[in-house]
């Protein structure tokens, strides 16, 4: 009887080992946790106390749970993240799909899972801003650490004659605008909503500047990449 029990234990142990290595009897997601990569882009993606936070992280968490996918999340600078997706260091990214490193190295969701809107805000009248060149010769409030889809680099170029008024937080940026420190504030819609805290501000006017669609981008080097993307797409559909 003892021999029978031992043989059964060995078979169970062997099945468990081979299941982990080859995915027999368990899902690929359970065999190897999916690694989500993100950049520091509050309030959409950010790190708080060593934990991934933000609206996009929350949306991914719901979709992953609905799809039965275990995952870890790690913040990385944009360049490292993009190359890491291409070479399989990271498995999933939520963001734009038009990245050079993603060409031929990724699978992308058929439809966007969110949209990020960038606006130019003013007091009294909406700023006449549709292109970067419209900011030439103006004072503009901008948050530290935001690239604004390439707009910040353009504004930092002295030849474009933009006076940047730096803000550390969305709340401070709003206060600077309302205090008249500059006629234009570049801000994304969600942090502006959070800064307003649900309060009506009829004196604030916004002009749409840019809209970025957010896609699920999966590295082709992720385990079972096609199946992973399909499960994530289903998870987002089930939770939106």
Backbone bond lengths (Angstrom), bond angles and torsions (degrees), N, CA, C in turn:
res aa  C-N    CA-C-N  psi(-1)  N-CA   C-N-CA  omega(-1)  CA-C   N-CA-C  phi
1 X - - - 1.471 - - 1.523 110.86 -
2 X 1.369 114.32 -40.82 1.463 118.26 179.43 1.520 110.20 -63.18
3 X 1.356 116.73 -39.53 1.461 120.98 177.92 1.504 111.87 -62.74
4 X 1.321 116.29 -38.69 1.475 119.86 179.11 1.520 110.83 -64.60
5 X 1.345 115.97 -42.87 1.460 120.34 179.30 1.518 111.02 -63.04
6 X 1.365 115.82 -42.97 1.451 119.77 -179.75 1.517 111.71 -64.45
7 X 1.354 115.91 -41.53 1.466 118.71 178.25 1.515 110.80 -63.08
8 X 1.341 116.34 -39.28 1.459 120.10 178.35 1.512 111.97 -65.15
9 X 1.340 115.22 -39.07 1.476 119.26 178.54 1.515 110.85 -65.29
10 X 1.375 115.89 -40.69 1.457 118.79 179.96 1.526 110.83 -63.73
11 X 1.364 114.88 -41.99 1.474 118.44 179.21 1.523 110.94 -62.60
12 X 1.341 115.46 -41.98 1.465 119.18 179.53 1.523 110.98 -64.36
13 X 1.356 116.28 -42.38 1.460 119.92 179.22 1.519 111.11 -63.84
14 X 1.329 115.91 -43.97 1.461 119.55 179.19 1.515 110.92 -62.50
15 X 1.324 117.30 -42.31 1.469 120.76 179.58 1.517 110.10 -62.88
16 X 1.352 115.94 -39.04 1.455 119.00 179.19 1.508 111.89 -65.73
17 X 1.324 117.42 -43.63 1.460 121.42 -179.86 1.513 110.80 -63.25
18 X 1.342 116.96 -49.46 1.457 119.31 -178.91 1.521 111.14 -68.98
19 X 1.346 116.29 -28.22 1.458 119.02 177.33 1.515 111.02 -65.50
20 X 1.339 115.61 -40.75 1.460 119.16 179.64 1.514 111.12 -68.48
21 X 1.329 116.67 -41.45 1.455 120.37 -175.80 1.513 111.95 -73.77
22 X 1.335 116.68 -43.98 1.456 119.71 -172.38 1.529 114.29 -108.69
23 X 1.344 116.91 -6.20 1.457 119.03 177.74 1.510 113.52 84.20
24 X 1.349 119.23 13.28 1.457 121.02 178.47 1.521 109.67 -72.47
25 X 1.302 117.29 129.23 1.446 121.51 172.62 1.516 114.08 80.11
26 X 1.331 118.41 -7.27 1.461 121.04 176.83 1.510 108.09 -138.34
27 X 1.310 115.44 160.95 1.463 118.69 -178.72 1.514 110.96 -73.03
28 X 1.329 116.39 154.93 1.460 120.84 177.12 1.512 111.65 -60.10
29 X 1.347 117.04 -35.03 1.465 120.40 -179.79 1.514 111.23 -64.49
30 X 1.364 115.73 -35.52 1.457 119.02 179.03 1.520 110.54 -73.77
31 X 1.366 115.99 -34.53 1.459 120.03 -178.64 1.533 110.77 -66.21
32 X 1.307 117.12 -37.81 1.466 120.61 179.90 1.516 108.61 -145.24
33 X 1.328 116.40 117.73 1.456 119.82 -177.61 1.520 110.28 -63.09
34 X 1.312 115.14 139.06 1.462 121.32 176.82 1.524 108.44 -70.95
35 X 1.324 116.81 140.41 1.462 121.28 -179.11 1.523 109.71 -107.47
36 X 1.305 116.09 111.61 1.462 123.01 176.95 1.517 109.10 -88.27
37 X 1.325 117.07 126.90 1.452 121.64 175.35 1.523 110.29 -105.71
38 X 1.330 116.87 141.66 1.461 119.96 179.96 1.530 109.96 -147.43
39 X 1.320 115.10 158.87 1.460 121.50 175.09 1.524 108.99 -103.16
40 X 1.322 116.47 161.59 1.464 120.53 177.27 1.527 108.49 -76.78
41 X 1.327 115.91 102.86 1.458 121.99 -175.61 1.525 108.62 -143.14
42 X 1.356 116.59 64.93 1.459 119.22 -177.57 1.526 111.67 -65.50
43 X 1.342 117.16 146.95 1.466 127.35 3.21 1.535 113.20 -92.71
44 X 1.319 117.51 14.59 1.465 120.34 -177.12 1.525 111.36 -79.48
45 X 1.320 117.08 -48.10 1.465 122.28 174.68 1.524 107.90 -141.92
46 X 1.325 116.07 131.64 1.465 119.74 -177.96 1.524 108.75 -161.02
47 X 1.330 115.74 167.30 1.459 121.91 176.25 1.513 108.67 -112.31
48 X 1.314 116.31 128.83 1.465 122.09 -179.53 1.527 107.93 -131.79
49 X 1.340 116.02 110.99 1.455 119.54 -179.50 1.518 113.38 62.61
50 X 1.340 115.88 33.39 1.452 120.33 179.26 1.506 114.64 81.98
51 X 1.331 117.17 3.08 1.462 122.19 -178.13 1.518 110.54 -115.97
52 X 1.328 116.23 139.43 1.464 120.99 177.29 1.525 110.17 -69.17
53 X 1.323 115.55 130.18 1.460 121.91 -179.61 1.525 109.11 -134.06
54 X 1.334 116.01 178.54 1.454 121.36 175.63 1.515 112.64 114.25
55 X 1.320 115.48 161.69 1.464 120.10 -174.62 1.524 112.82 -63.16
56 X 1.334 117.43 -38.84 1.469 119.26 179.62 1.523 111.11 -72.29
57 X 1.317 117.35 -36.32 1.466 120.37 176.89 1.532 109.68 -64.45
58 X 1.320 116.92 -41.42 1.461 120.97 178.71 1.529 110.48 -63.18
59 X 1.334 116.80 -41.61 1.461 120.39 178.69 1.525 110.73 -64.50
60 X 1.346 116.37 -40.87 1.464 119.96 178.51 1.526 110.57 -65.77
61 X 1.313 117.44 -40.53 1.459 121.19 179.76 1.529 110.68 -59.20
62 X 1.314 117.45 -44.30 1.466 121.10 178.83 1.524 111.09 -64.14
63 X 1.341 116.05 -43.42 1.464 120.10 -179.27 1.520 111.15 -65.90
64 X 1.341 116.46 -41.41 1.463 120.30 -179.89 1.526 110.89 -64.49
65 X 1.324 116.62 -42.22 1.462 119.77 178.60 1.522 110.77 -64.82
66 X 1.321 117.04 -40.66 1.463 120.11 178.59 1.523 111.29 -63.49
67 X 1.334 116.48 -31.56 1.459 121.46 -178.94 1.528 112.72 -91.86
68 X 1.340 117.22 -2.95 1.454 120.67 -179.77 1.509 113.42 70.53
69 X 1.333 116.61 36.10 1.457 121.82 -176.54 1.524 110.11 -108.33
70 X 1.328 116.34 124.78 1.465 121.47 173.17 1.519 108.53 -83.81
71 X 1.333 116.97 143.17 1.466 118.56 -177.94 1.518 111.32 -151.40
72 X 1.313 114.45 159.78 1.453 122.71 168.47 1.529 106.51 -120.03
73 X 1.323 116.86 163.78 1.469 120.62 -179.33 1.514 109.64 -135.25
74 X 1.325 115.99 139.46 1.460 120.99 -179.07 1.523 110.21 -140.72
75 X 1.331 115.52 134.25 1.459 121.51 175.77 1.520 109.62 -84.24
76 X 1.329 115.95 143.55 1.467 120.91 178.45 1.520 108.77 -152.57
77 X 1.335 117.81 152.06 1.464 119.91 172.78 1.525 110.05 -59.36
78 X 1.331 116.09 152.33 1.468 120.37 -172.85 1.526 113.24 -54.05
79 X 1.338 117.62 -46.62 1.463 119.71 -176.67 1.518 111.95 -62.44
80 X 1.342 115.95 -44.02 1.461 118.84 179.39 1.524 111.00 -66.76
81 X 1.337 116.37 -37.93 1.457 120.32 179.81 1.519 111.25 -64.04
82 X 1.328 116.76 -46.02 1.463 119.74 -178.17 1.528 111.49 -63.62
83 X 1.336 116.68 -44.01 1.462 118.87 177.79 1.522 110.58 -69.19
84 X 1.337 116.46 -32.90 1.458 120.25 178.54 1.509 113.31 -67.35
85 X 1.329 117.34 -33.76 1.460 120.65 173.97 1.524 109.32 -66.35
86 X 1.310 116.69 -43.32 1.467 120.90 -178.07 1.522 112.06 -62.33
87 X 1.345 117.08 -39.95 1.468 118.76 -175.83 1.526 113.84 -97.41
88 X 1.339 117.04 3.40 1.456 120.60 173.80 1.512 115.63 90.61
89 X 1.341 118.60 3.98 1.459 120.07 175.51 1.523 110.03 -63.09
90 X 1.336 116.12 -39.83 1.459 123.09 172.32 1.523 108.13 -111.47
91 X 1.321 116.01 147.35 1.463 120.10 -177.40 1.523 113.24 -97.84
92 X 1.335 117.10 -34.49 1.470 121.10 -173.05 1.516 110.14 -137.53
93 X 1.327 115.10 142.54 1.462 122.61 173.68 1.522 107.67 -136.70
94 X 1.321 117.10 140.98 1.457 122.14 174.75 1.518 108.17 -108.89
95 X 1.328 116.72 112.90 1.454 118.77 -178.39 1.510 112.12 170.22
96 X 1.316 115.37 -154.09 1.460 120.06 -178.86 1.529 109.45 -71.34
97 X 1.324 115.33 151.90 1.466 119.91 -179.11 1.522 112.02 -101.78
98 X 1.332 117.91 -13.33 1.464 122.11 -175.45 1.518 111.08 -87.74
99 X 1.322 115.67 62.19 1.461 122.21 178.21 1.528 107.56 -114.60
100 X 1.317 116.21 133.65 1.470 120.35 -175.43 1.524 111.81 -54.76
101 X 1.334 116.86 -42.37 1.462 120.63 -178.18 1.523 113.09 -64.86
102 X 1.338 117.47 -19.03 1.459 120.89 -177.50 1.530 112.98 -83.96
103 X 1.330 116.77 -12.41 1.465 119.96 -176.05 1.523 110.76 -66.59
104 X 1.338 115.39 115.94 1.457 121.36 178.93 1.507 115.10 78.19
105 X 1.341 118.03 -0.76 1.464 120.80 -176.42 1.526 113.05 -116.70
106 X 1.335 117.00 -3.12 1.458 119.80 -174.17 1.526 112.43 -134.94
107 X 1.317 114.49 163.11 1.455 123.68 168.18 1.520 106.65 -114.15
108 X 1.335 116.83 142.57 1.466 120.83 -173.46 1.521 109.94 -127.83
109 X 1.317 116.78 141.88 1.463 121.47 178.94 1.522 110.97 -58.97
110 X 1.316 116.35 146.87 1.461 121.70 -177.16 1.525 111.52 -64.52
111 X 1.322 116.99 -31.06 1.465 121.33 -178.17 1.527 109.22 -132.12
112 X 1.329 117.39 152.58 1.473 119.74 176.32 1.516 110.80 -67.34
113 X 1.325 116.11 152.04 1.470 120.41 179.15 1.531 111.20 -103.89
114 X 1.332 116.87 -7.03 1.471 121.39 177.21 1.519 108.54 -166.20
115 X 1.312 116.01 169.57 1.461 121.70 176.30 1.524 108.78 -136.40
116 X 1.321 115.84 133.60 1.461 122.03 178.68 1.517 108.28 -109.63
117 X 1.323 116.09 122.91 1.465 121.35 -174.70 1.522 110.98 -108.71
118 X 1.314 115.59 129.14 1.460 122.44 175.52 1.528 108.46 -104.53
119 X 1.331 115.45 129.26 1.459 121.09 -178.91 1.528 110.75 -124.96
120 X 1.333 114.39 157.06 1.463 121.31 168.97 1.526 106.57 -104.10
121 X 1.325 116.86 121.26 1.458 121.54 -176.53 1.525 110.38 -105.96
122 X 1.317 114.79 146.56 1.447 121.61 175.54 1.512 109.88 -144.16
123 X 1.323 116.69 168.90 1.461 122.17 177.77 1.516 108.45 -104.57
124 X 1.313 115.85 124.79 1.469 121.01 179.44 1.513 112.20 92.29
125 X 1.302 117.02 -59.84 1.468 121.52 179.74 1.534 109.67 -125.53
126 X 1.319 115.66 147.31 1.458 120.16 175.92 1.523 109.16 -70.60
127 X 1.323 117.88 132.40 1.473 119.74 179.70 1.530 110.97 -61.81
128 X 1.321 115.86 142.85 1.467 120.71 177.58 1.529 108.39 -84.56
129 X 1.337 115.09 73.57 1.458 121.12 -176.69 1.529 108.93 -125.81
130 X 1.313 115.49 113.51 1.466 120.83 175.37 1.529 111.64 -124.16
131 X 1.315 115.78 -21.03 1.461 121.32 179.40 1.523 108.64 -139.34
132 X 1.324 116.51 160.42 1.473 121.13 -179.36 1.523 111.38 -53.87
133 X 1.322 116.22 -39.17 1.466 120.72 -176.68 1.524 112.87 -60.52
134 X 1.333 117.39 -22.24 1.459 120.81 178.85 1.528 112.47 -69.53
135 X 1.337 117.00 -13.32 1.459 121.13 179.63 1.522 112.68 -91.05
136 X 1.315 117.06 -7.53 1.458 120.78 -177.61 1.525 111.02 -59.25
137 X 1.340 116.15 129.28 1.451 120.88 179.06 1.514 114.55 81.94
138 X 1.341 117.68 5.48 1.467 121.46 -177.22 1.525 110.81 -111.26
139 X 1.335 115.13 159.83 1.458 122.04 169.55 1.526 107.56 -91.73
140 X 1.332 115.78 133.12 1.467 120.66 -174.56 1.524 109.08 -133.55
141 X 1.315 116.27 131.33 1.463 121.32 174.98 1.526 107.96 -85.20
142 X 1.339 115.99 128.33 1.460 120.68 -179.42 1.523 108.96 -140.00
143 X 1.324 116.58 147.77 1.461 121.27 179.87 1.519 111.44 -85.71
144 X 1.316 115.70 141.34 1.462 121.08 176.29 1.532 110.38 -60.18
145 X 1.318 116.11 138.41 1.449 120.66 174.23 1.510 115.73 87.87
146 X 1.330 117.89 -5.64 1.459 120.65 179.77 1.525 109.74 -96.32
147 X 1.333 116.39 132.34 1.463 120.02 177.41 1.525 111.53 -89.02
148 X 1.335 116.68 -18.04 1.465 121.93 -179.36 1.536 111.94 52.59
149 X 1.315 115.31 43.03 1.460 119.75 176.64 1.517 113.90 58.98
150 X 1.350 116.61 34.84 1.462 121.64 179.47 1.513 114.13 97.17
151 X 1.314 117.23 -10.94 1.465 120.39 -179.18 1.522 111.43 -67.92
152 X 1.352 117.83 -35.24 1.464 119.61 -176.30 1.528 110.85 -64.39
153 X 1.324 117.40 -42.23 1.467 120.35 179.15 1.524 110.58 -60.94
154 X 1.327 116.08 -39.12 1.468 120.36 178.85 1.524 109.99 -66.20
155 X 1.324 117.56 -42.09 1.464 120.89 -179.28 1.524 111.61 -68.27
156 X 1.332 117.04 -30.84 1.462 120.64 -179.71 1.528 112.82 -73.47
157 X 1.307 117.12 -14.86 1.459 120.89 179.43 1.535 108.93 -74.94
158 X 1.327 117.69 117.25 1.481 120.23 -176.59 1.523 113.96 -57.33
159 X 1.312 116.95 -27.07 1.464 119.37 -178.64 1.523 111.98 -65.56
160 X 1.338 117.56 -19.15 1.471 120.23 -178.64 1.524 113.09 -91.56
161 X 1.348 116.46 -3.75 1.470 123.10 169.97 1.535 113.36 54.27
162 X 1.339 115.14 47.46 1.471 120.40 174.91 1.523 108.75 -104.53
163 X 1.320 116.61 126.96 1.462 120.96 176.17 1.531 107.79 -92.55
164 X 1.310 116.78 111.25 1.460 120.71 -176.81 1.529 109.94 -91.58
165 X 1.321 115.36 127.34 1.460 122.45 173.49 1.525 106.16 -101.89
166 X 1.337 115.84 110.62 1.464 120.81 -173.76 1.530 111.36 -76.13
167 X 1.346 115.11 143.01 1.461 121.59 173.68 1.522 108.45 -132.57
168 X 1.326 115.75 141.43 1.466 120.07 -178.74 1.518 112.30 -86.50
169 X 1.330 117.07 -30.60 1.461 121.24 -176.64 1.525 109.78 -136.01
170 X 1.321 115.77 164.98 1.463 120.49 177.56 1.527 111.02 -64.47
171 X 1.336 116.59 -37.30 1.463 120.46 178.25 1.525 110.75 -62.85
172 X 1.315 116.05 -44.54 1.470 119.71 -179.88 1.525 110.61 -65.58
173 X 1.324 117.32 -39.16 1.464 120.77 178.86 1.525 110.97 -60.62
174 X 1.319 116.56 -42.20 1.462 120.73 178.69 1.527 110.77 -64.91
175 X 1.320 116.51 -41.88 1.471 120.30 179.03 1.523 111.13 -63.19
176 X 1.330 117.19 -39.86 1.465 120.89 178.71 1.524 111.12 -63.96
177 X 1.326 116.25 -39.67 1.468 119.88 178.65 1.523 110.49 -65.16
178 X 1.331 116.36 -47.25 1.463 120.59 -178.11 1.530 111.86 -67.59
179 X 1.339 116.94 -24.25 1.469 120.71 178.26 1.521 111.95 -85.45
180 X 1.337 116.86 -3.24 1.452 120.06 176.77 1.517 114.94 81.79
181 X 1.333 118.01 19.71 1.461 120.40 -178.99 1.537 112.03 -68.82
182 X 1.326 116.76 -23.96 1.461 122.11 176.07 1.524 107.59 -159.55
183 X 1.333 117.73 152.12 1.464 119.18 -177.13 1.523 114.43 -80.52
184 X 1.341 116.59 -12.34 1.465 119.82 -174.62 1.528 109.93 -131.91
185 X 1.320 115.47 136.24 1.463 122.31 171.59 1.520 108.11 -122.43
186 X 1.332 116.35 123.47 1.460 120.96 171.95 1.520 108.16 -88.78
187 X 1.326 116.04 122.38 1.460 118.85 -176.21 1.527 110.54 -154.61
188 X 1.325 114.71 147.60 1.456 120.54 174.28 1.523 109.54 -81.14
189 X 1.326 115.93 152.42 1.462 120.39 -170.73 1.527 113.37 -63.84
190 X 1.337 118.04 -42.30 1.464 119.47 -176.54 1.525 112.71 -65.76
191 X 1.337 120.41 -49.31 1.471 118.04 177.21 1.521 113.40 -62.87
192 X 1.331 117.72 -29.52 1.469 118.91 175.49 1.526 110.14 -66.81
193 X 1.325 116.95 -42.77 1.464 120.01 177.11 1.521 110.94 -60.03
194 X 1.327 116.32 -41.05 1.460 119.97 179.82 1.523 111.35 -67.93
195 X 1.333 116.83 -37.54 1.459 120.58 178.89 1.529 110.70 -65.27
196 X 1.326 115.95 -35.82 1.467 119.97 179.09 1.528 111.49 -73.88
197 X 1.336 116.65 -23.06 1.462 120.47 177.05 1.512 114.04 59.92
198 X 1.319 116.73 33.69 1.458 120.62 178.66 1.522 114.46 81.43
199 X 1.333 116.85 -0.41 1.462 120.05 179.78 1.524 110.69 -83.56
200 X 1.306 115.73 142.94 1.464 120.66 177.03 1.523 109.43 -75.11
201 X 1.318 115.53 138.19 1.466 120.45 178.52 1.526 107.61 -135.25
202 X 1.340 117.17 76.03 1.461 120.50 -175.18 1.515 113.95 -61.79
203 X 1.362 117.09 -20.67 1.456 118.64 -179.70 1.530 111.92 -75.23
204 X 1.333 117.05 -17.05 1.460 121.13 179.97 1.527 110.54 -83.84
205 X 1.308 115.67 131.97 1.462 121.17 176.67 1.524 108.38 -125.50
206 X 1.327 115.06 144.93 1.464 119.42 -176.46 1.518 111.10 -125.00
207 X 1.309 114.98 143.64 1.458 121.87 172.79 1.525 107.74 -120.28
208 X 1.343 117.88 124.21 1.468 119.44 179.72 1.520 111.41 -65.08
209 X 1.315 115.51 134.52 1.456 121.37 -177.70 1.520 111.76 -111.84
210 X 1.322 115.31 -44.79 1.458 119.89 -173.80 1.519 109.07 -157.29
211 X 1.328 117.50 143.69 1.462 122.64 175.25 1.524 108.16 -127.80
212 X 1.323 115.78 123.97 1.460 121.48 -178.44 1.519 109.46 -111.42
213 X 1.318 117.07 121.32 1.453 121.09 175.81 1.529 109.66 -80.26
214 X 1.323 115.85 138.20 1.455 122.66 -178.99 1.523 108.95 -103.11
215 X 1.318 116.17 123.75 1.469 122.07 -179.50 1.527 110.67 -114.53
216 X 1.325 115.62 161.18 1.456 121.38 168.92 1.523 106.74 -87.24
217 X 1.323 116.36 115.94 1.457 122.03 -179.55 1.533 107.96 -110.13
218 X 1.330 116.71 122.37 1.465 121.78 -177.44 1.525 109.42 -116.72
219 X 1.314 116.44 131.51 1.458 120.90 176.72 1.526 109.98 -66.87
220 X 1.310 116.33 136.20 1.466 119.94 175.92 1.518 111.79 -64.81
221 X 1.339 116.77 -16.97 1.456 120.76 179.14 1.523 112.41 -91.28
222 X 1.342 116.72 1.41 1.461 119.79 174.06 1.527 109.10 -69.86
223 X 1.330 118.81 147.27 1.465 120.31 177.34 1.525 111.05 -58.43
224 X 1.346 116.65 128.74 1.473 121.59 -179.90 1.530 110.98 49.55
225 X 1.326 116.03 54.72 1.462 121.93 -171.83 1.532 112.58 -56.11
226 X 1.320 117.49 -45.70 1.467 119.63 -177.98 1.521 111.03 -64.15
227 X 1.324 116.37 -42.95 1.466 119.95 179.15 1.521 110.55 -66.76
228 X 1.329 116.67 -37.90 1.463 120.46 178.56 1.514 111.20 -61.46
229 X 1.325 117.09 -46.30 1.461 120.29 179.08 1.522 110.80 -62.02
230 X 1.329 117.35 -43.87 1.468 120.94 -179.15 1.526 110.86 -61.49
231 X 1.336 117.16 -41.07 1.462 120.60 179.76 1.522 111.33 -67.90
232 X 1.328 116.78 -39.35 1.465 119.56 178.44 1.529 111.41 -67.21
233 X 1.320 116.62 -41.25 1.473 119.59 177.07 1.528 109.88 -59.80
234 X 1.318 116.98 -42.78 1.459 120.17 178.34 1.513 111.05 -64.61
235 X 1.345 116.00 -39.27 1.458 120.12 178.74 1.519 112.19 -63.39
236 X 1.330 117.45 -42.20 1.460 119.64 178.67 1.535 111.23 -67.13
237 X 1.323 116.84 -39.36 1.470 119.79 178.32 1.526 110.79 -62.45
238 X 1.321 116.25 -36.45 1.462 120.24 -177.23 1.519 112.92 -74.92
239 X 1.328 117.10 -20.65 1.477 120.09 -174.13 1.523 113.29 -111.33
240 X 1.305 118.97 -4.57 1.475 120.33 -179.89 1.517 111.48 -92.37
